[in-house]
Amino acid sequence: MPSTALIVDPLTLKGRELLACADRLEGIIGGWEYRHTDVDEEHQIVDFAGGSALVPPLGDAESLAHIDVVIVASDGWSSRHDHLLTHLEIHPDSALVDLTGFDELRDHTNPSVGEVDSGTRRLRVAHWALFACSRMVEVLAHFSNLRGSLAVVDPASAYGKDAVEILARQAAQRVQGAEVEERIHGHVLAFSAVEITADEIQEDASLLLPEFPLAVTRTLAGCFHGHLAHLGLSFDHPVEPDDVRDALEQADALVIESLPLSLDSVPDREQVIVSPPVISADGTQLALTCMADALRIGALTAVEIVEHLL
């Protein structure tokens, strides 16, 4: 029997991207419901391919009792999310897919890049760069014992549509020489870049890729959209550049494209764009750059998780 799915905050950037991919769950999801977590009591309206639907506020936990899977696409945490936590406590077998990575949900979820561990029905979509790494490791692991470093560069859109609007205002204020009044998670990103902790990505990497030692850094950049990551890999023995490229071309959801590469080319792409791999003179080091529409990759990963859960 088709299941009932609830999208929490369908009007966010993540929520809209999920709606754009929701038709792939036809036959699995029989009915969609929506809730928002704004503090007001007003109903919102969500538009999608099949028409429009009302989005009431997220209410008490009992109103979620009939839901088979909850998909969280919020930009921020509010008191209304407490009803979701109560629902998860009352219904321990209920399914949850988290697109947000909120600290409040980390203890309730395991990271996933699409695969589902039979031991849990509550998963969070891992950072897109770990999705890319997992696909590479699948095709490169046979060369030797892999290890590496991952430098993630995230844009303002990683923090939702409000952050994109704030970045535009920051840029205008800096151009005018005015004091920047608003911050994005405490930071001024316009014409700047800020290194922040990558502890959560590092933790998820160790859980998702336990056989692949990976050191992770994370930078917030003054870009509106488009995600970037630099990956460096080390091999025990020299590898041939053509062999590496042939292997990467077999990886699912990755596509190697010629230089120059631009973040402007990634919106709405369903694959991770990978630069031609560069191999050190001794053949033991590899460097490449990945670019992606992380909103699209995240939504497609969520869809894959739901397919496995239901």
C-alpha positions as a LaTeX table, in Angstrom:
\begin{tabular}{lrrr}
\hline
Residue & $x$ (\AA) & $y$ (\AA) & $z$ (\AA) \\
\hline
Met1 & 0.00 & 0.00 & 0.00 \\
Pro2 & 1.42 & 3.45 & $-0.90$ \\
Ser3 & 2.65 & 5.40 & 2.10 \\
Thr4 & 1.93 & 8.89 & 3.39 \\
Ala5 & 4.85 & 11.31 & 3.54 \\
Leu6 & 5.14 & 14.63 & 5.35 \\
Ile7 & 7.50 & 17.40 & 4.24 \\
Val8 & 8.33 & 19.81 & 7.05 \\
Asp9 & 8.92 & 23.30 & 5.57 \\
Pro10 & 8.40 & 22.65 & 1.84 \\
Leu11 & 8.90 & 26.33 & 0.97 \\
Thr12 & 12.60 & 26.45 & 1.86 \\
Leu13 & 15.28 & 25.99 & $-0.78$ \\
Lys14 & 15.69 & 22.37 & 0.31 \\
Gly15 & 11.94 & 21.84 & 0.40 \\
Arg16 & 11.37 & 23.24 & $-3.09$ \\
Glu17 & 14.17 & 21.08 & $-4.46$ \\
Leu18 & 12.62 & 18.03 & $-2.83$ \\
Leu19 & 9.25 & 18.85 & $-4.38$ \\
Ala20 & 10.92 & 19.07 & $-7.79$ \\
Cys21 & 12.15 & 15.49 & $-7.35$ \\
Ala22 & 9.08 & 14.08 & $-5.59$ \\
Asp23 & 7.55 & 12.62 & $-8.75$ \\
Arg24 & 10.27 & 9.95 & $-8.64$ \\
Leu25 & 8.46 & 8.46 & $-5.65$ \\
Glu26 & 5.25 & 7.88 & $-7.60$ \\
Gly27 & 3.82 & 4.51 & $-6.66$ \\
Ile28 & 5.67 & 4.53 & $-3.32$ \\
Ile29 & 4.12 & 7.67 & $-1.82$ \\
Gly30 & 0.35 & 7.66 & $-2.07$ \\
Gly31 & $-0.20$ & 10.99 & $-0.34$ \\
Trp32 & 1.84 & 14.06 & 0.52 \\
Glu33 & 1.25 & 16.35 & 3.47 \\
Tyr34 & 3.02 & 19.53 & 4.46 \\
Arg35 & 3.67 & 21.52 & 7.64 \\
His36 & 5.63 & 24.68 & 8.35 \\
Thr37 & 7.53 & 25.60 & 11.50 \\
Asp38 & 7.13 & 29.37 & 11.48 \\
Val39 & 5.89 & 30.67 & 14.81 \\
Asp40 & 2.75 & 32.23 & 13.33 \\
Glu41 & $-0.50$ & 30.33 & 12.95 \\
Glu42 & $-1.08$ & 31.27 & 9.32 \\
His43 & $-1.41$ & 28.61 & 6.63 \\
Gln44 & 1.05 & 28.81 & 3.76 \\
Ile45 & 0.53 & 27.64 & 0.17 \\
Val46 & 2.93 & 25.40 & $-1.72$ \\
Asp47 & 2.83 & 25.12 & $-5.52$ \\
Phe48 & 4.11 & 22.07 & $-7.36$ \\
Ala49 & 3.56 & 20.27 & $-10.66$ \\
Gly50 & 0.26 & 18.73 & $-9.57$ \\
Gly51 & $-1.25$ & 21.96 & $-8.28$ \\
Ser52 & $-1.33$ & 23.76 & $-4.94$ \\
Ala53 & $-1.70$ & 22.62 & $-1.35$ \\
Leu54 & $-2.12$ & 24.24 & 2.05 \\
Val55 & 0.75 & 24.13 & 4.51 \\
Pro56 & $-0.59$ & 24.40 & 8.08 \\
Pro57 & 1.72 & 24.94 & 11.05 \\
Leu58 & 3.30 & 21.86 & 12.62 \\
Gly59 & 1.00 & 21.00 & 15.50 \\
Asp60 & 0.90 & 18.42 & 18.24 \\
Ala61 & 2.58 & 15.05 & 17.84 \\
Glu62 & $-0.71$ & 13.15 & 17.58 \\
Ser63 & $-1.47$ & 14.92 & 14.30 \\
Leu64 & 1.52 & 13.03 & 12.85 \\
Ala65 & 0.49 & 9.57 & 14.03 \\
His66 & $-0.68$ & 8.48 & 10.55 \\
Ile67 & 2.50 & 9.65 & 8.77 \\
Asp68 & 4.79 & 6.89 & 7.44 \\
Val69 & 7.86 & 9.05 & 6.80 \\
Val70 & 8.73 & 12.60 & 7.83 \\
Ile71 & 11.17 & 14.56 & 5.64 \\
Val72 & 12.62 & 17.65 & 7.32 \\
Ala73 & 13.67 & 20.49 & 5.01 \\
Ser74 & 13.73 & 23.42 & 7.45 \\
Asp75 & 16.16 & 26.34 & 7.36 \\
Gly76 & 16.14 & 26.87 & 11.12 \\
Trp77 & 14.98 & 25.29 & 14.34 \\
Ser78 & 11.87 & 26.57 & 16.11 \\
Ser79 & 9.70 & 25.56 & 19.05 \\
Arg80 & 7.37 & 23.78 & 16.61 \\
His81 & 10.05 & 21.18 & 15.95 \\
Asp82 & 9.52 & 20.01 & 19.52 \\
His83 & 6.30 & 18.36 & 18.31 \\
Leu84 & 8.39 & 16.36 & 15.86 \\
Leu85 & 10.74 & 15.23 & 18.63 \\
Thr86 & 7.72 & 14.11 & 20.66 \\
His87 & 6.41 & 12.20 & 17.66 \\
Leu88 & 9.75 & 10.41 & 17.29 \\
Glu89 & 9.69 & 9.47 & 20.98 \\
Ile90 & 6.09 & 8.22 & 20.92 \\
His91 & 6.56 & 6.28 & 17.65 \\
Pro92 & 10.05 & 4.71 & 17.80 \\
Asp93 & 9.50 & 2.80 & 14.53 \\
Ser94 & 8.57 & 5.88 & 12.52 \\
Ala95 & 10.78 & 6.82 & 9.59 \\
Leu96 & 12.64 & 10.14 & 9.39 \\
Val97 & 14.77 & 11.67 & 6.65 \\
Asp98 & 16.62 & 14.83 & 7.66 \\
Leu99 & 17.91 & 17.22 & 5.01 \\
Thr100 & 19.04 & 19.82 & 7.53 \\
Gly101 & 21.78 & 18.29 & 9.68 \\
Phe102 & 20.49 & 20.20 & 12.71 \\
Asp103 & 22.24 & 19.41 & 15.97 \\
Glu104 & 18.84 & 18.70 & 17.53 \\
Leu105 & 18.30 & 15.79 & 15.12 \\
Arg106 & 21.81 & 14.32 & 14.99 \\
Asp107 & 21.23 & 12.12 & 18.02 \\
His108 & 18.13 & 10.72 & 16.32 \\
Thr109 & 19.69 & 9.96 & 12.92 \\
Asn110 & 22.54 & 8.21 & 11.14 \\
Pro111 & 24.27 & 9.73 & 8.08 \\
Ser112 & 23.50 & 8.36 & 4.63 \\
Val113 & 24.57 & 8.99 & 1.04 \\
Gly114 & 21.60 & 6.99 & $-0.23$ \\
Glu115 & 22.19 & 3.62 & 1.35 \\
Val116 & 20.03 & 2.49 & 4.25 \\
Asp117 & 21.28 & 0.44 & 7.17 \\
Ser118 & 18.66 & $-2.14$ & 8.12 \\
Gly119 & 19.23 & $-1.23$ & 11.76 \\
Thr120 & 17.70 & 2.26 & 11.53 \\
Arg121 & 14.77 & 4.06 & 9.94 \\
Arg122 & 16.01 & 7.53 & 10.80 \\
Leu123 & 18.64 & 9.00 & 8.55 \\
Arg124 & 20.19 & 12.35 & 7.74 \\
Val125 & 21.38 & 13.23 & 4.26 \\
Ala126 & 25.16 & 13.53 & 4.48 \\
His127 & 27.05 & 16.51 & 3.10 \\
Trp128 & 27.17 & 16.36 & $-0.69$ \\
Ala129 & 30.99 & 16.19 & $-0.68$ \\
Leu130 & 30.81 & 12.89 & 1.25 \\
Phe131 & 28.37 & 11.66 & $-1.39$ \\
Ala132 & 31.00 & 12.47 & $-4.03$ \\
Cys133 & 33.79 & 10.86 & $-1.98$ \\
Ser134 & 31.79 & 7.69 & $-1.47$ \\
Arg135 & 31.26 & 7.30 & $-5.22$ \\
Met136 & 34.98 & 7.83 & $-5.87$ \\
Val137 & 36.10 & 5.41 & $-3.19$ \\
Glu138 & 33.90 & 2.72 & $-4.73$ \\
Val139 & 35.88 & 2.82 & $-7.97$ \\
Leu140 & 39.35 & 3.72 & $-6.65$ \\
Ala141 & 39.65 & 1.47 & $-3.59$ \\
His142 & 41.27 & $-1.34$ & $-5.59$ \\
Phe143 & 44.38 & 0.74 & $-6.36$ \\
Ser144 & 45.78 & 0.63 & $-2.80$ \\
Asn145 & 44.97 & 1.78 & 0.71 \\
Leu146 & 43.37 & 5.17 & 0.11 \\
Arg147 & 43.67 & 8.11 & 2.46 \\
Gly148 & 43.17 & 11.76 & 1.83 \\
Ser149 & 42.01 & 15.27 & 2.65 \\
Leu150 & 38.80 & 17.06 & 1.76 \\
Ala151 & 38.47 & 20.86 & 1.68 \\
Val152 & 34.79 & 21.82 & 1.51 \\
Val153 & 33.76 & 25.31 & 0.34 \\
Asp154 & 30.07 & 26.10 & 0.96 \\
Pro155 & 28.08 & 29.13 & $-0.29$ \\
Ala156 & 25.43 & 31.18 & 1.52 \\
Ser157 & 22.63 & 28.97 & 0.17 \\
Ala158 & 23.87 & 26.21 & 2.49 \\
Tyr159 & 22.07 & 28.19 & 5.21 \\
Gly160 & 18.85 & 28.77 & 3.29 \\
Lys161 & 17.16 & 31.52 & 1.34 \\
Asp162 & 17.41 & 34.07 & 4.17 \\
Ala163 & 21.20 & 33.71 & 4.11 \\
Val164 & 21.24 & 34.39 & 0.35 \\
Glu165 & 19.27 & 37.60 & 0.89 \\
Ile166 & 21.52 & 38.65 & 3.78 \\
Leu167 & 24.61 & 38.09 & 1.61 \\
Ala168 & 23.20 & 40.47 & $-1.01$ \\
Arg169 & 22.63 & 43.13 & 1.64 \\
Gln170 & 26.10 & 42.56 & 3.10 \\
Ala171 & 27.63 & 43.08 & $-0.32$ \\
Ala172 & 25.71 & 46.31 & $-0.88$ \\
Gln173 & 26.73 & 47.67 & 2.51 \\
Arg174 & 30.40 & 46.81 & 1.98 \\
Val175 & 30.43 & 48.42 & $-1.48$ \\
Gln176 & 28.97 & 51.58 & 0.06 \\
Gly177 & 31.48 & 51.51 & 2.89 \\
Ala178 & 28.71 & 51.14 & 5.44 \\
Glu179 & 28.79 & 48.97 & 8.53 \\
Val180 & 27.53 & 45.46 & 7.88 \\
Glu181 & 24.50 & 45.02 & 10.13 \\
Glu182 & 23.48 & 41.41 & 9.54 \\
Arg183 & 25.47 & 38.23 & 9.89 \\
Ile184 & 25.21 & 34.76 & 8.38 \\
His185 & 25.66 & 32.44 & 11.35 \\
Gly186 & 27.72 & 35.18 & 12.94 \\
His187 & 29.87 & 35.88 & 9.87 \\
Val188 & 30.32 & 38.50 & 7.16 \\
Leu189 & 30.72 & 36.53 & 3.93 \\
Ala190 & 30.39 & 39.27 & 1.31 \\
Phe191 & 33.75 & 39.53 & $-0.53$ \\
Ser192 & 35.22 & 37.20 & 2.07 \\
Ala193 & 35.67 & 33.60 & 3.18 \\
Val194 & 35.56 & 32.17 & 6.69 \\
Glu195 & 37.06 & 28.91 & 7.87 \\
Ile196 & 34.72 & 27.13 & 10.31 \\
Thr197 & 34.72 & 23.79 & 12.07 \\
Ala198 & 34.19 & 20.68 & 9.97 \\
Asp199 & 33.65 & 18.40 & 12.96 \\
Glu200 & 30.23 & 17.16 & 11.85 \\
Ile201 & 31.39 & 16.35 & 8.32 \\
Gln202 & 34.48 & 14.67 & 9.77 \\
Glu203 & 32.33 & 12.56 & 12.09 \\
Asp204 & 30.00 & 11.53 & 9.28 \\
Ala205 & 32.98 & 10.67 & 7.07 \\
Ser206 & 34.30 & 8.26 & 9.69 \\
Leu207 & 30.88 & 6.59 & 9.90 \\
Leu208 & 30.23 & 6.40 & 6.15 \\
Leu209 & 33.78 & 5.62 & 5.00 \\
Pro210 & 35.44 & 3.79 & 7.91 \\
Glu211 & 38.12 & 2.24 & 5.68 \\
Phe212 & 39.05 & 5.61 & 4.14 \\
Pro213 & 40.94 & 7.94 & 6.52 \\
Leu214 & 39.90 & 11.46 & 5.59 \\
Ala215 & 40.85 & 14.83 & 7.08 \\
Val216 & 38.19 & 17.48 & 6.46 \\
Thr217 & 38.19 & 21.28 & 6.49 \\
Arg218 & 35.24 & 23.59 & 5.79 \\
Thr219 & 35.13 & 27.16 & 4.49 \\
Leu220 & 32.15 & 29.46 & 4.02 \\
Ala221 & 32.58 & 31.57 & 0.88 \\
Gly222 & 30.93 & 34.75 & $-0.33$ \\
Cys223 & 29.06 & 32.98 & $-3.14$ \\
Phe224 & 25.28 & 32.83 & $-3.42$ \\
His225 & 24.96 & 29.32 & $-4.88$ \\
Gly226 & 27.13 & 26.44 & $-6.04$ \\
His227 & 29.14 & 24.12 & $-3.83$ \\
Leu228 & 32.83 & 23.30 & $-4.20$ \\
Ala229 & 35.22 & 20.78 & $-2.72$ \\
His230 & 38.91 & 20.00 & $-3.24$ \\
Leu231 & 39.87 & 16.37 & $-2.72$ \\
Gly232 & 43.40 & 15.07 & $-2.31$ \\
Leu233 & 44.12 & 11.33 & $-2.30$ \\
Ser234 & 47.26 & 9.37 & $-1.48$ \\
Phe235 & 48.15 & 5.91 & $-2.81$ \\
Asp236 & 50.62 & 3.39 & $-1.42$ \\
His237 & 51.99 & 2.73 & $-4.91$ \\
Pro238 & 52.23 & 4.82 & $-8.09$ \\
Val239 & 49.14 & 4.87 & $-10.30$ \\
Glu240 & 48.76 & 5.68 & $-13.97$ \\
Pro241 & 46.73 & 8.84 & $-14.78$ \\
Asp242 & 44.76 & 7.07 & $-17.51$ \\
Asp243 & 43.87 & 4.24 & $-15.12$ \\
Val244 & 42.58 & 6.70 & $-12.53$ \\
Arg245 & 40.52 & 8.59 & $-15.07$ \\
Asp246 & 39.07 & 5.38 & $-16.51$ \\
Ala247 & 38.05 & 4.32 & $-13.01$ \\
Leu248 & 36.45 & 7.67 & $-12.16$ \\
Glu249 & 34.46 & 7.58 & $-15.38$ \\
Gln250 & 32.76 & 4.44 & $-14.07$ \\
Ala251 & 31.55 & 6.16 & $-10.89$ \\
Asp252 & 27.82 & 6.71 & $-10.53$ \\
Ala253 & 26.58 & 10.32 & $-10.40$ \\
Leu254 & 30.00 & 11.80 & $-11.30$ \\
Val255 & 31.02 & 13.35 & $-14.60$ \\
Ile256 & 34.53 & 14.53 & $-15.55$ \\
Glu257 & 34.51 & 17.79 & $-17.51$ \\
Ser258 & 37.28 & 19.80 & $-19.11$ \\
Leu259 & 38.73 & 22.96 & $-17.63$ \\
Pro260 & 37.85 & 25.70 & $-17.02$ \\
Leu261 & 35.00 & 24.75 & $-14.67$ \\
Ser262 & 32.62 & 27.30 & $-13.20$ \\
Leu263 & 30.11 & 27.20 & $-10.37$ \\
Asp264 & 27.70 & 28.88 & $-12.78$ \\
Ser265 & 27.40 & 25.55 & $-14.60$ \\
Val266 & 26.15 & 23.48 & $-11.68$ \\
Pro267 & 22.58 & 24.67 & $-10.94$ \\
Asp268 & 20.01 & 21.92 & $-11.55$ \\
Arg269 & 22.69 & 19.37 & $-12.42$ \\
Glu270 & 22.00 & 15.89 & $-11.07$ \\
Gln271 & 25.64 & 14.83 & $-11.23$ \\
Val272 & 28.73 & 16.03 & $-9.41$ \\
Ile273 & 31.10 & 17.76 & $-11.82$ \\
Val274 & 34.71 & 16.61 & $-11.41$ \\
Ser275 & 37.81 & 18.26 & $-12.82$ \\
Pro276 & 40.35 & 16.15 & $-14.74$ \\
Pro277 & 42.45 & 14.39 & $-12.06$ \\
Val278 & 45.98 & 15.66 & $-11.52$ \\
Ile279 & 48.63 & 13.09 & $-10.53$ \\
Ser280 & 51.93 & 13.96 & $-8.84$ \\
Ala281 & 55.22 & 13.24 & $-10.61$ \\
Asp282 & 55.79 & 10.10 & $-8.52$ \\
Gly283 & 52.25 & 8.85 & $-9.18$ \\
Thr284 & 51.25 & 8.55 & $-5.51$ \\
Gln285 & 49.19 & 11.74 & $-5.06$ \\
Leu286 & 45.94 & 12.77 & $-6.73$ \\
Ala287 & 44.16 & 16.13 & $-6.64$ \\
Leu288 & 40.83 & 17.09 & $-8.13$ \\
Thr289 & 38.02 & 19.57 & $-7.69$ \\
Cys290 & 34.32 & 18.75 & $-7.38$ \\
Met291 & 31.40 & 21.11 & $-7.98$ \\
Ala292 & 27.73 & 20.42 & $-7.40$ \\
Asp293 & 24.24 & 21.74 & $-6.94$ \\
Ala294 & 24.11 & 20.46 & $-3.38$ \\
Leu295 & 20.38 & 21.18 & $-3.08$ \\
Arg296 & 19.66 & 18.88 & $-6.03$ \\
Ile297 & 22.11 & 16.20 & $-4.86$ \\
Gly298 & 20.62 & 16.33 & $-1.37$ \\
Ala299 & 17.05 & 16.04 & $-2.64$ \\
Leu300 & 17.91 & 13.08 & $-4.88$ \\
Thr301 & 19.71 & 11.41 & $-1.96$ \\
Ala302 & 16.62 & 11.91 & 0.21 \\
Val303 & 14.45 & 10.36 & $-2.50$ \\
Glu304 & 16.76 & 7.33 & $-2.67$ \\
Ile305 & 16.63 & 6.95 & 1.10 \\
Val306 & 12.83 & 7.05 & 1.10 \\
Glu307 & 12.74 & 4.43 & $-1.65$ \\
His308 & 14.78 & 2.10 & 0.57 \\
Leu309 & 12.81 & 2.86 & 3.74 \\
Leu310 & 9.31 & 2.24 & 2.38 \\
\hline
\end{tabular}
